[in-house]
Amino acid sequence: MNRGDTAFMIISAALVFFMTPGLAFFYGGLVRRKNVVNTIMACVSIMGLAIVMWALFGYSLSFGGNHGGIIGDFRWFGLNGVSMETGPYADSIPHLVFCAFQMMFAVITPALLTGSLVGRIRFKALFFFILFWSVLVYYPMAHMVWGEGGFLASIGSVDFAGGNVVHISSGVSALVFSVILGQRRGYSQVVYRVHNIPFVVLGASMLWFGWFGFNAGSALAADGLAAHAFMTSAIASASAMLSWMLLDVIKDKKPTLVGASTGLVIGLVAITPGAGFVPVWSSFIIGALVSPICYFGMTLIKKKLKIDDSLDAFGCHGLGGIWGGIATGIFGLNSINHTARWDGLIFGDYHLFLAQIIGILVTIAVAVVGTLICIALVRLITPIRVTQKEEQIGLDITQHGENAYPSFNGLD
């Protein structure tokens, strides 16, 4: 047991938790005024639901035991047996601290996919969808990648802090659900403008701050690997921000604050799977390239395919996570982190790259199938989409009876 590692991991867990309120502000600023409460509430409610589920059975299913390399069991139900002593996944911190750190990932991951559904999904339907999705998609993915005996880990696929588990799974699920849910009313005719840019910047800044705990904390110790992940995360995010600003200037002759905020977030998405595997110099490349990949990917999805991924959950997290996983297979080095069995493609070995591609494809398949099952289950409980009138009025009033910006003149 190491007190320094324990303190570092508790702080890292708190930083990752802070990311979900940050995401709430980031998403809340991007939507229309009449839907900001509903958008933020989606994230806030998950903070409660995901923590209770994790403590009851989510942690046990993700990390307790192993069944076919796909899922755990209920040996740690209600955190029974998860003690203040060290556990099987980290030998210098209490088992409870590892559980708490992983819990925060289970909170923010389903919150990410809510960005594709804003303005048209019933809150009740979303709540039950997140419950089912956590069980059918997140817990199996966490086990396959990080759990003892996990299938993807066994084939040599690596994911330092959640490229597959967090970003690709949520991004792909967001895309599938947005296709099934359909476009917002007047999607092709109405211009949807960002209603609160300061909220967007505040949320992006909170995400960036928390992400250092997200990535550096995934070293599970206050050591050199944590420092390495911290620095690759900072560089990739900054490079992606500058790259997006350049794209704005090329396209519209002006850099935008929303664009810079989006760029820094997708830079963090891209470096997440490889933060503790790739050399520092490669983080410049990973960050610089993710912006055009996501920028033009969003254009294809929204303008060409006419898919209403409202806040680009797939465009940012799905595409950014896929690029990050591939980049890890290109630039990864065994000498940085021995969890990677092989060096990356650029160093003359194809095994890691191939394992990364398999991992990405498996994640996509699990997300697609799991999302379709979850939607079918939700439809047995409640209609998924709000009525046309409710959508016109706004989900703040119709789903929560609240107004984010009351005028206090009796007219609200």
VEXDREN-2710 file (C-alpha; in Angstrom, 1 decimal):
% VEXDREN-2710
k/r/px/py/pz
1/MET/0.0/0.0/0.0
2/ASN/1.4/3.4/-1.0
3/ARG/-0.1/6.6/0.5
4/GLY/1.1/8.7/-2.4
5/ASP/-0.5/6.5/-5.0
6/THR/-3.7/6.3/-2.9
7/ALA/-4.0/10.1/-2.6
8/PHE/-3.2/10.5/-6.3
9/MET/-5.9/8.1/-7.3
10/ILE/-8.6/9.5/-5.0
11/ILE/-7.9/13.0/-6.6
12/SER/-7.9/11.5/-10.1
13/ALA/-11.3/9.9/-9.4
14/ALA/-12.6/13.3/-8.2
15/LEU/-11.3/14.9/-11.4
16/VAL/-13.0/12.3/-13.6
17/PHE/-16.3/12.9/-11.7
18/PHE/-15.9/16.6/-12.3
19/MET/-15.9/15.9/-16.1
20/THR/-19.6/14.9/-16.1
21/PRO/-20.8/18.4/-14.8
22/GLY/-18.4/19.8/-17.4
23/LEU/-20.0/17.8/-20.1
24/ALA/-23.4/19.0/-18.9
25/PHE/-22.3/22.6/-19.3
26/PHE/-20.6/21.8/-22.7
27/TYR/-23.8/20.2/-24.1
28/GLY/-26.1/22.6/-22.3
29/GLY/-24.5/25.6/-24.0
30/LEU/-24.7/24.1/-27.5
31/VAL/-28.5/23.5/-27.4
32/ARG/-31.5/25.8/-27.8
33/ARG/-32.6/27.8/-24.8
34/LYS/-35.8/25.8/-24.4
35/ASN/-33.9/22.5/-24.0
36/VAL/-30.9/23.5/-21.8
37/VAL/-32.4/22.2/-18.5
38/ASN/-33.3/18.9/-20.1
39/THR/-29.8/18.6/-21.6
40/ILE/-28.1/19.3/-18.3
41/MET/-30.5/17.1/-16.4
42/ALA/-29.6/14.1/-18.7
43/CYS/-26.1/14.3/-17.4
44/VAL/-27.0/15.1/-13.8
45/SER/-29.4/12.2/-13.5
46/ILE/-26.8/9.7/-14.8
47/MET/-24.5/10.9/-12.0
48/GLY/-27.0/9.4/-9.6
49/LEU/-28.1/6.3/-11.6
50/ALA/-24.7/5.2/-12.7
51/ILE/-23.1/5.4/-9.2
52/VAL/-25.9/3.4/-7.5
53/MET/-25.8/0.7/-10.3
54/TRP/-22.0/0.5/-10.1
55/ALA/-22.0/0.0/-6.3
56/LEU/-24.8/-2.6/-6.5
57/PHE/-23.6/-4.8/-9.4
58/GLY/-21.8/-2.8/-12.1
59/TYR/-18.4/-3.1/-10.6
60/SER/-18.8/-6.8/-10.0
61/LEU/-20.0/-7.5/-13.5
62/SER/-17.2/-5.4/-15.0
63/PHE/-14.3/-6.6/-12.8
64/GLY/-15.4/-9.5/-10.6
65/GLY/-14.7/-13.0/-12.0
66/ASN/-14.7/-13.9/-15.7
67/HIS/-17.2/-15.6/-18.0
68/GLY/-16.1/-16.3/-21.5
69/GLY/-13.9/-13.2/-21.5
70/ILE/-17.1/-11.1/-21.9
71/ILE/-18.6/-10.4/-18.4
72/GLY/-17.9/-10.9/-14.7
73/ASP/-20.3/-12.2/-12.0
74/PHE/-22.0/-11.0/-8.8
75/ARG/-19.2/-11.9/-6.3
76/TRP/-18.8/-8.3/-5.3
77/PHE/-22.6/-7.4/-5.2
78/GLY/-23.1/-4.3/-3.2
79/LEU/-19.3/-4.0/-2.9
80/ASN/-19.2/-7.0/-0.6
81/GLY/-15.6/-8.0/-0.4
82/VAL/-14.3/-4.8/-1.9
83/SER/-12.2/-3.7/1.0
84/MET/-9.7/-1.1/2.2
85/GLU/-6.9/-3.6/1.4
86/THR/-5.3/-3.8/-2.1
87/GLY/-7.2/-5.7/-4.7
88/PRO/-6.4/-7.7/-7.9
89/TYR/-6.0/-4.8/-10.2
90/ALA/-3.6/-2.5/-8.4
91/ASP/-1.1/-3.5/-5.7
92/SER/-0.4/-0.1/-4.2
93/ILE/-3.9/1.4/-3.6
94/PRO/-7.0/0.1/-1.7
95/HIS/-9.4/-2.0/-3.7
96/LEU/-12.1/0.6/-2.9
97/VAL/-10.1/3.3/-4.5
98/PHE/-9.7/1.4/-7.8
99/CYS/-13.5/0.7/-7.7
100/ALA/-14.2/4.5/-7.1
101/PHE/-11.9/5.5/-10.0
102/GLN/-13.5/3.1/-12.4
103/MET/-17.0/4.2/-11.2
104/MET/-16.4/7.7/-12.6
105/PHE/-15.9/6.2/-16.0
106/ALA/-19.2/4.4/-15.8
107/VAL/-20.8/7.8/-15.0
108/ILE/-19.5/9.9/-17.9
109/THR/-19.6/7.2/-20.6
110/PRO/-23.4/7.0/-21.0
111/ALA/-23.6/10.8/-20.5
112/LEU/-21.6/11.2/-23.7
113/LEU/-24.2/9.6/-25.9
114/THR/-27.0/11.9/-24.7
115/GLY/-25.6/14.6/-26.9
116/SER/-27.0/13.0/-30.0
117/LEU/-30.6/12.8/-28.7
118/VAL/-31.3/16.3/-27.3
119/GLY/-34.5/18.1/-28.1
120/ARG/-36.6/15.1/-29.0
121/ILE/-36.3/12.2/-26.5
122/ARG/-38.6/11.6/-23.5
123/PHE/-36.6/11.9/-20.3
124/LYS/-38.3/8.7/-19.0
125/ALA/-37.2/6.8/-22.1
126/LEU/-33.6/8.1/-21.8
127/PHE/-33.4/7.2/-18.1
128/PHE/-34.4/3.5/-18.8
129/PHE/-32.2/3.4/-21.9
130/ILE/-29.1/4.4/-19.9
131/LEU/-30.0/1.7/-17.3
132/PHE/-30.2/-1.0/-19.9
133/TRP/-27.2/0.3/-21.9
134/SER/-24.9/0.3/-18.9
135/VAL/-25.6/-3.4/-18.4
136/LEU/-25.6/-4.6/-22.0
137/VAL/-22.8/-2.4/-23.4
138/TYR/-20.6/-0.6/-20.9
139/TYR/-20.1/-3.4/-18.3
140/PRO/-19.2/-6.0/-21.0
141/MET/-16.9/-3.6/-22.7
142/ALA/-15.1/-2.7/-19.5
143/HIS/-14.6/-6.4/-18.7
144/MET/-13.4/-7.3/-22.2
145/VAL/-10.8/-4.5/-22.2
146/TRP/-9.8/-4.1/-18.5
147/GLY/-11.1/-7.1/-16.6
148/GLU/-9.1/-10.2/-15.7
149/GLY/-9.5/-12.6/-18.6
150/GLY/-11.2/-10.1/-20.8
151/PHE/-11.4/-11.1/-24.5
152/LEU/-9.9/-8.0/-26.1
153/ALA/-7.1/-7.8/-23.5
154/SER/-6.3/-11.5/-24.3
155/ILE/-5.8/-10.9/-28.0
156/GLY/-3.4/-8.0/-27.3
157/SER/-5.7/-5.0/-27.9
158/VAL/-4.8/-2.1/-25.6
159/ASP/-6.9/0.8/-24.4
160/PHE/-5.1/3.0/-21.8
161/ALA/-8.0/5.1/-20.6
162/GLY/-11.1/4.3/-22.6
163/GLY/-11.0/4.7/-26.4
164/ASN/-13.0/1.5/-26.9
165/VAL/-14.8/1.4/-23.5
166/VAL/-15.8/5.0/-23.3
167/HIS/-15.6/6.9/-26.6
168/ILE/-16.3/4.4/-29.4
169/SER/-19.0/2.5/-27.5
170/SER/-20.9/5.7/-26.6
171/GLY/-20.3/7.4/-30.0
172/VAL/-21.5/4.4/-32.1
173/SER/-24.5/3.9/-29.8
174/ALA/-25.3/7.6/-30.2
175/LEU/-25.3/7.3/-34.0
176/VAL/-27.5/4.2/-34.0
177/PHE/-30.0/5.8/-31.6
178/SER/-30.1/9.1/-33.5
179/VAL/-30.9/7.3/-36.7
180/ILE/-33.8/5.4/-35.1
181/LEU/-35.0/8.5/-33.2
182/GLY/-35.1/10.5/-36.4
183/GLN/-34.4/14.2/-37.1
184/ARG/-35.6/17.1/-35.0
185/ARG/-38.7/18.9/-36.4
186/GLY/-37.6/21.2/-39.2
187/TYR/-34.0/19.9/-39.1
188/SER/-33.5/20.6/-42.8
189/GLN/-35.0/24.0/-42.7
190/VAL/-34.1/25.5/-39.3
191/VAL/-30.6/26.8/-38.4
192/TYR/-29.8/25.5/-34.9
193/ARG/-27.6/28.1/-33.2
194/VAL/-25.4/27.8/-30.1
195/HIS/-27.3/29.6/-27.4
196/ASN/-24.6/30.1/-24.8
197/ILE/-21.0/30.1/-25.9
198/PRO/-19.6/30.9/-22.4
199/PHE/-21.3/27.6/-21.2
200/VAL/-19.5/25.7/-24.0
201/VAL/-16.1/27.1/-23.0
202/LEU/-16.7/26.5/-19.3
203/GLY/-17.7/22.9/-20.0
204/ALA/-14.8/22.3/-22.3
205/SER/-12.4/23.7/-19.7
206/MET/-13.9/21.5/-17.0
207/LEU/-13.5/18.5/-19.3
208/TRP/-9.9/19.4/-20.0
209/PHE/-9.1/19.8/-16.4
210/GLY/-10.8/16.6/-15.4
211/TRP/-9.2/14.7/-18.3
212/PHE/-5.8/14.9/-16.7
213/GLY/-7.2/12.7/-14.0
214/PHE/-8.9/10.5/-16.6
215/ASN/-5.7/9.8/-18.5
216/ALA/-2.9/10.2/-16.0
217/GLY/-5.0/8.4/-13.3
218/SER/-5.2/5.4/-15.6
219/ALA/-1.6/4.6/-14.7
220/LEU/-3.0/3.7/-11.3
221/ALA/0.0/5.1/-9.6
222/ALA/1.8/8.5/-9.1
223/ASP/4.7/7.5/-11.4
224/GLY/6.5/8.3/-14.6
225/LEU/3.7/6.6/-16.7
226/ALA/1.2/9.0/-15.2
227/ALA/3.4/11.9/-16.0
228/HIS/3.8/10.6/-19.6
229/ALA/0.0/10.3/-20.0
230/PHE/-0.5/13.8/-18.6
231/MET/1.9/15.3/-21.1
232/THR/0.6/13.4/-24.2
233/SER/-2.9/14.5/-23.2
234/ALA/-2.0/18.1/-22.9
235/ILE/-0.1/18.2/-26.2
236/ALA/-2.7/16.3/-28.3
237/SER/-5.5/18.5/-27.0
238/ALA/-3.6/21.7/-27.7
239/SER/-2.6/20.5/-31.2
240/ALA/-6.2/19.6/-32.0
241/MET/-7.4/22.9/-30.8
242/LEU/-5.0/24.8/-33.1
243/SER/-5.8/22.4/-36.0
244/TRP/-9.5/23.1/-35.6
245/MET/-8.9/26.9/-35.5
246/LEU/-7.0/26.6/-38.7
247/LEU/-9.9/24.7/-40.4
248/ASP/-12.2/27.5/-39.2
249/VAL/-10.0/30.1/-40.8
250/ILE/-9.6/28.2/-44.0
251/LYS/-13.4/27.7/-44.3
252/ASP/-14.9/30.9/-42.8
253/LYS/-11.9/33.2/-42.6
254/LYS/-12.4/33.5/-38.8
255/PRO/-11.5/31.3/-35.8
256/THR/-14.4/30.5/-33.5
257/LEU/-14.5/29.9/-29.8
258/VAL/-16.9/27.0/-30.2
259/GLY/-14.6/25.5/-32.7
260/ALA/-11.6/25.9/-30.5
261/SER/-13.5/24.3/-27.6
262/THR/-14.6/21.4/-29.8
263/GLY/-11.1/20.9/-31.0
264/LEU/-9.6/20.6/-27.6
265/VAL/-12.2/18.0/-26.6
266/ILE/-11.6/15.8/-29.6
267/GLY/-7.9/16.0/-29.1
268/LEU/-8.4/14.5/-25.7
269/VAL/-10.7/11.8/-27.1
270/ALA/-8.0/10.9/-29.7
271/ILE/-5.2/10.5/-27.2
272/THR/-7.2/8.6/-24.6
273/PRO/-6.5/5.1/-25.8
274/GLY/-2.8/5.7/-26.4
275/ALA/-1.9/8.2/-23.7
276/GLY/0.2/5.7/-21.9
277/PHE/1.5/3.8/-24.9
278/VAL/2.6/6.3/-27.6
279/PRO/5.8/8.5/-27.5
280/VAL/5.3/12.1/-26.7
281/TRP/6.2/13.3/-30.2
282/SER/3.4/11.3/-31.7
283/SER/0.8/13.1/-29.6
284/PHE/1.4/16.2/-31.8
285/ILE/0.4/14.2/-34.9
286/ILE/-2.5/12.4/-33.2
287/GLY/-4.0/15.7/-32.1
288/ALA/-3.4/17.6/-35.3
289/LEU/-5.0/14.9/-37.5
290/VAL/-8.1/14.3/-35.4
291/SER/-9.6/17.7/-36.1
292/PRO/-9.9/17.3/-39.9
293/ILE/-11.0/13.7/-39.4
294/CYS/-13.9/14.7/-37.1
295/TYR/-14.6/18.0/-39.0
296/PHE/-15.2/16.3/-42.3
297/GLY/-16.8/13.3/-40.7
298/MET/-19.4/15.5/-39.1
299/THR/-20.0/17.1/-42.5
300/LEU/-20.6/13.7/-44.1
301/ILE/-22.9/12.6/-41.3
302/LYS/-25.1/15.7/-41.0
303/LYS/-25.1/17.2/-44.5
304/LYS/-24.7/14.1/-46.8
305/LEU/-26.3/11.4/-44.8
306/LYS/-28.8/13.7/-43.1
307/ILE/-28.4/12.0/-39.7
308/ASP/-29.3/14.3/-36.9
309/ASP/-26.5/13.6/-34.4
310/SER/-27.5/16.7/-32.5
311/LEU/-24.3/17.6/-30.7
312/ASP/-22.0/15.4/-32.8
313/ALA/-21.6/12.7/-30.2
314/PHE/-20.5/10.2/-32.9
315/GLY/-18.6/12.9/-34.9
316/CYS/-16.5/13.7/-31.8
317/HIS/-16.3/10.6/-29.7
318/GLY/-17.0/7.8/-32.2
319/LEU/-14.7/9.1/-35.0
320/GLY/-12.2/10.5/-32.5
321/GLY/-12.0/7.3/-30.5
322/ILE/-11.6/5.2/-33.7
323/TRP/-8.7/7.4/-34.9
324/GLY/-7.2/7.2/-31.4
325/GLY/-7.4/3.4/-31.4
326/ILE/-5.8/3.1/-34.8
327/ALA/-3.1/5.7/-33.9
328/THR/-2.3/3.6/-30.8
329/GLY/-1.7/0.6/-33.2
330/ILE/0.6/2.8/-35.3
331/PHE/2.6/4.6/-32.7
332/GLY/2.5/2.3/-29.6
333/LEU/5.7/1.2/-28.0
334/ASN/6.3/-1.7/-25.7
335/SER/9.2/0.1/-24.0
336/ILE/6.8/2.8/-22.7
337/ASN/4.2/0.4/-21.3
338/HIS/4.8/-3.3/-21.3
339/THR/1.0/-3.9/-21.4
340/ALA/1.4/-3.4/-25.1
341/ARG/2.9/-6.8/-26.3
342/TRP/4.2/-5.4/-29.5
343/ASP/5.4/-2.1/-31.0
344/GLY/3.2/-0.1/-33.4
345/LEU/3.1/-0.3/-37.2
346/ILE/5.5/2.6/-37.7
347/PHE/8.2/0.6/-35.8
348/GLY/7.9/-2.4/-38.2
349/ASP/5.4/-4.7/-36.3
350/TYR/1.8/-5.2/-37.4
351/HIS/0.5/-7.3/-34.5
352/LEU/-0.5/-4.4/-32.3
353/PHE/-2.2/-2.6/-35.2
354/LEU/-4.1/-5.7/-36.1
355/ALA/-5.2/-6.2/-32.5
356/GLN/-6.4/-2.6/-32.4
357/ILE/-8.5/-3.0/-35.5
358/ILE/-10.1/-6.1/-34.1
359/GLY/-10.8/-4.3/-30.8
360/ILE/-12.5/-1.4/-32.6
361/LEU/-14.6/-3.7/-34.8
362/VAL/-15.7/-5.7/-31.7
363/THR/-16.6/-2.5/-29.9
364/ILE/-18.7/-1.3/-32.8
365/ALA/-20.5/-4.6/-33.0
366/VAL/-21.3/-4.7/-29.2
367/ALA/-22.5/-1.0/-29.3
368/VAL/-24.8/-1.5/-32.3
369/VAL/-26.4/-4.8/-31.1
370/GLY/-26.6/-3.6/-27.5
371/THR/-28.2/-0.3/-28.5
372/LEU/-30.8/-2.0/-30.6
373/ILE/-31.7/-4.4/-27.8
374/CYS/-31.9/-1.5/-25.3
375/ILE/-34.2/0.5/-27.6
376/ALA/-36.5/-2.5/-28.0
377/LEU/-36.6/-2.9/-24.2
378/VAL/-37.4/0.8/-23.6
379/ARG/-40.3/0.6/-26.1
380/LEU/-41.9/-2.0/-23.9
381/ILE/-42.0/0.6/-21.1
382/THR/-42.7/4.0/-22.7
383/PRO/-42.8/5.8/-26.0
384/ILE/-39.3/7.1/-26.9
385/ARG/-40.0/10.4/-28.6
386/VAL/-41.8/13.4/-27.4
387/THR/-44.9/14.7/-29.3
388/GLN/-44.7/17.4/-31.9
389/LYS/-46.3/19.9/-29.5
390/GLU/-43.9/19.0/-26.7
391/GLU/-40.9/19.4/-29.0
392/GLN/-42.2/22.8/-30.1
393/ILE/-42.7/24.0/-26.5
394/GLY/-39.3/22.7/-25.4
395/LEU/-38.3/19.8/-23.2
396/ASP/-37.4/22.0/-20.2
397/ILE/-41.1/22.8/-19.6
398/THR/-42.7/19.6/-20.9
399/GLN/-40.3/17.1/-19.2
400/HIS/-39.3/19.0/-16.1
401/GLY/-41.6/22.0/-15.6
402/GLU/-38.6/24.3/-15.4
403/ASN/-37.2/27.3/-17.4
404/ALA/-33.5/27.9/-17.5
405/TYR/-34.0/31.6/-18.2
406/PRO/-37.2/32.9/-16.6
407/SER/-38.0/36.6/-17.1
408/PHE/-39.8/37.0/-13.8
409/ASN/-42.4/39.2/-15.4
410/GLY/-45.3/36.8/-15.0
411/LEU/-45.1/35.8/-18.7
412/ASP/-43.1/32.6/-18.1
END
